[in-house]
Amino acid sequence: MEAPASSFSRNNRRATWFALAAVLCWSTVASAFKLSLQYLSPLQLVTIASLVSTVFMGAVVLWQGLGRELRDSWRRSRGWFLALGFCNPFLYYLVLFHAYDLLPAQQAQPLNYTWGVVLALLSVPLLKQKLRRQDLFAGLVCYGGVVVIATGGNLAELRFEQPWGVALALFSTLVWSCYWLLNTRIGGNASVNLFLTFCCGLPWLAAAVWWQGDWQWPPLGGWIGAVYVGLFEMGIAFLLWQAALLHCDNTARISNFIYLSPPLSLLLIALLVGERIHLATIAGLALILLGVAIQQGALRRFLLRRK
């Protein structure tokens, strides 16, 4: 027996609210990164936030009664989880936070958003997918936007104000794409996978803290920022998006909400961080979003199943 139309409508409304809440969370994190880095080093921020996220996701897994699946997943794929933990949270967030430490948030956030195109390009050698002309065109459009942002719109001289920061932001997209490609080899429950991944990332972070030495107790503002990042960027937003996918009858209904995040993020950066948004940033972001939109048709289902 088919469910009544009103039930589908109610579920789709729920999916919409869940998706919008997830997008709102993602829109705040660029500002949260930049504000938190006023009090913390990148290593401190990623370590505290990862610990908070691990505790939160562990509580979610226990609340969902997934203890048995947790044990089975670990026994079946422990090697993969160790590799995933190195990619995320350790390497990805450490590189990303260093990029935010060097760049204005309005530059780091759009540059990081090019990871979807990087994933499409890496899927060719790693997943043996075919490279379509639209993927190449999307890459050219996206990285045209990268050049506009990185040069501040000064295309004649092509002078990069913070080349190391730009390189780190782009390298973070490579790490993030590799993380998702590795994730395709595991399967299973997404909450369980994320919890085990972060558990495996904590020893890497602990080793980095020990190697660096001279850990200083952060001020209250740093703790608030790190806890916020750990809960919302690494935890709650993920669960909200997962709930949206479970409630909607067609992922295409909510996929376009992802495009709301970068413009909202720029607005919050201006309001909360106090950065004056440059025209070059807006133009570059428009090119990046256009490139992602071109490429989205090829990998939309692939991305949404694993978000």
C-alpha positions, -999 to +999 in steps of 0.1 A: +000+000+000+013+034-009+017+062+016-008+090+012+003+122-006+001+142+027+027+119+042+051+126+014+045+163+017+051+162+054+083+143+050+095+167+023+088+197+045+108+180+073+136+173+048+136+210+038+138+222+074+166+198+082+185+208+050+182+245+057+193+240+093+224+221+081+232+248+055+228+274+082+253+255+104+278+253+075+274+290+068+285+299+103+317+279+105+340+301+084+333+329+108+337+305+137+371+294+123+384+329+120+372+341+154+385+310+172+419+314+156+422+347+174+426+327+206+439+293+195+466+279+172+454+258+143+466+226+162+448+236+194+416+243+175+415+211+156+424+190+187+398+205+210+371+205+183+379+169+173+377+157+209+343+175+213+330+160+181+342+125+190+324+126+224+292+140+207+292+113+179+299+086+205+268+097+224+248+097+192+259+061+183+250+049+218+217+067+217+209+050+184+218+016+198+246+009+173+271-007+196+270-040+177+275-023+144+303-003+159+322-035+168+315-051+135+326-021+115+358-018+134+367-055+130+358-054+093+375-021+083+400-010+110+428-004+084+405+019+064+395+038+096+431+044+105+437+059+071+405+079+072+414+092+107+447+105+093+429+124+065+401+137+086+402+152+112+440+153+115+454+164+081+423+181+066+414+204+094+450+211+104+457+223+068+424+241+065+428+260+098+463+270+088+448+284+056+423+304+076+450+316+098+469+331+068+440+342+046+409+364+051+379+342+058+363+356+026+391+340+006+396+307+024+360+297+024+353+300-014+387+283-022+378+254+000+345+251-018+362+238-049+366+204-034+336+190-054+355+196-087+387+181-072+366+150-063+353+147-098+388+149-113+403+124-087+374+100-094+389+093-129+422+076-118+409+063-084+374+051-092+380+045-130+352+069-139+352+086-173+363+122-175+336+141-193+341+174-211+317+191-186+341+180-158+371+197-175+350+228-183+338+229-147+374+227-135+385+256-157+356+278-145+362+270-108+399+276-109+393+308-129+374+319-098+403+308-076+426+330-096+403+360-093+400+355-055+437+348-049+449+378-069+422+401-055+410+407-090+444+419-102+445+395-132+470+416-152+499+411-128+488+377-114+503+386-081+492+364-052+491+382-019+492+350+002+505+322-020+511+299+009+476+304+023+461+298-011+482+266-016+470+253+018+434+261+011+436+242-023+455+213-007+427+209+018+403+202-010+426+174-022+428+159+013+390+162+017+384+146-017+407+117-009+388+112+024+355+108+006+370+085-020+384+063+008+351+064+025+334+047-005+354+016+003+337+011+037+299+013+035+278+009+067+262+034+090+275+070+085+273+079+122+294+049+131+319+056+104+323+092+115+328+082+151+354+056+143+372+079+119+375+106+146+386+081+172+414+071+148+423+108+142+427+116+179+460+097+183+475+116+153+465+149+169+479+138+203+512+129+187+513+163+170+506+181+203+533+161+220+558+168+192+551+205+191+552+208+229+544+240+249+506+235+251+491+265+267+457+265+283+433+284+259+413+314+271+375+311+275+369+326+240+390+298+225+371+271+243+338+285+232+349+287+196+365+252+196+334+236+212+312+254+186+333+241+157+333+206+172+296+204+177+283+222+146+309+218+118+320+183+128+288+169+143+253+185+143+254+197+107+264+162+095+234+147+113+210+173+101+220+167+065+218+130+070+182+134+084+173+156+054+184+129+030+164+102+049+132+122+049+131+135+013+117+113-015+142+128-040+176+141-031+174+166-060+148+185-039+174+195-013+206+194-032+204+230-044+203+242-008+240+236-007+245+266-029+231+289-002+260+282+021+288+303+005+268+335+000+254+332+036+289+326+048+302+358+032+273+377+048+282+363+082+319+370+077+311+406+071+288+409+101+306+388+126+343+389+116+341+425+103+358+418+069+349+441+041+338+418+012+357+427-019+341+426-054+369+402-065+357+377-038+321+380-050+331+375-087+354+346-079+328+329-057+302+333-086+326+315-109+333+288-084+296+282-079+290+282-116+317+256-120+303+234-092+268+237-108+282+225-141+299+196-125+271+187-101+251+170-127+278+143-131+284+136-094+253+148-076+241+114-065+276+103-056+281+133-033+247+132-016+249+096-008+281+102+011+275+136+027 
